[in-house]
Amino acid sequence: MIIARVVGSAVSTIKDPALRGVKLLVVREATPSDELVGDPFVAVDGVGAGSGELVLVARGSAARQSDATRDRAVDALIMAILDSLEVDGDVTFRKS
């Protein structure tokens, strides 16, 4: 799993039928100190995340292990919204 921040959304009216009704969000990997790194990528939203939220993302075959994504062509899944993050005893993020 990776820590990421939701930075946008993606809308597609023409897509594989298996992806109908799936919410797509644009995320960017974030460090524990909440710095954005790497390129943005699209992830299926499995938990009702919104813009600006810090989330956990599963990538690759792990993204296809949920009930919502099984048997779908999915490479990234938002599987949790973080309430707080503690690293080495220091709280680096707390949802307000």
Secondary structure, DSSP 8 states (H G I E B T S, - for coil): -EEEEEEEEE--SS--GGGTT--EEEEEEB-TT--B-S--EEEEESS---TT-EEEEEEGGGGG-STTTTTS--SEEEEEE-SEEEETTEEEEE--
